[in-house]
Amino acid sequence: GHCNVPGFYAPNKALGAWVHRQRAQYKLYCAGKQSSLTSERIMKLETIGFQWQHRQFKTNDKPLSTKKQEPPAKLQLPDPITRPPVTFE
């Protein structure tokens, strides 16, 4: 399995909707806006490899060479501990 699920996932619409909500709340959290995500939940999701941005790979993509290709670089995100705290007014 993997955690690279699109926000609109036809085989499992509930999963796609959940992923979409997590990513939307994460964007709010990173922008310092009100979010339902906590730093603890973000760390738990990152521990299991949750992808904050969906990377779409086309099925007809072929390697440019016969050499073994490295996997795509992991998205570098700021450390959850240093993100601004969420405040509720």
N, C-alpha and C positions, 0 to 999 in steps of 0.2 A: 504494500500500500504506500500511499504518499499523501502529502498535505497540500498539493497543488491543485485545489479544486476551484473551478470557475464559480463566480457569483451566481450564475444562472446555469444550473446543471440539470439537464433534462432527465437523466436516469434516476435522479433523486432530488426532486424539487425542494424538499424540506432541508436537505443538507446544503444545497446551493443557497437557499434563503438565509440559513444560519451563518454560513461563511460570509455572505454579503453583509449581514448585520455586524459581524465581528470586525470586518475590514472598515466599514463606515465608522464604527465607534472608535477604532484605532486611529483613524485620521483625525477625528475630533480630539482624542486624547493627546496626540502629538502636537496639535495646534493649540493646546492649552485650553480647549473649550470643554464644556460639560460632556461627560461620557459615562456610560455604564461600565466601562472596563476599568479594572484596577490594575496596578502594577503587578500584583501577585498573579492575576489571571493572564496577563500578557506574558509573564515569565513562564507560566505553565504551558501556554500555547506554543511559545518559542521552544520550549524543551522538547515537545513532540514534533517540532519541525514545521509548525504552521506557517504558511506563506502569506505574508501581509499583502503581497501583490501577486496576482495570478500571472504566471508565465505560460503563454500559449505556444505550443509546439505543433507545427503542421505535420501531418502524417507522411507527407511526401518530402520532408526535409531529408537530405542525404548528406553524409559527411563529404567535405571537399577533398579529403585524402583518405587513404586506407589506414592511416595511423589511428590508434585508439584516441578518441576524443575525451577531453576532460569534461566533467559535468559542468553545467553553467555555474558561474560564481554566485555564491549566496549573497543576497541583498544585505548590505551593511546598514544596520539600523542603530540608532543611539541606544545606549544602555538604559533599560527601563528605570533604573534607580535614579538617573540624572534627569529624567523627564520632569516637566513642571507638574506639581500636584494638581489634582482636579479639585476645583472649588465649586460649591453649590451656593447659589444666592437665594 
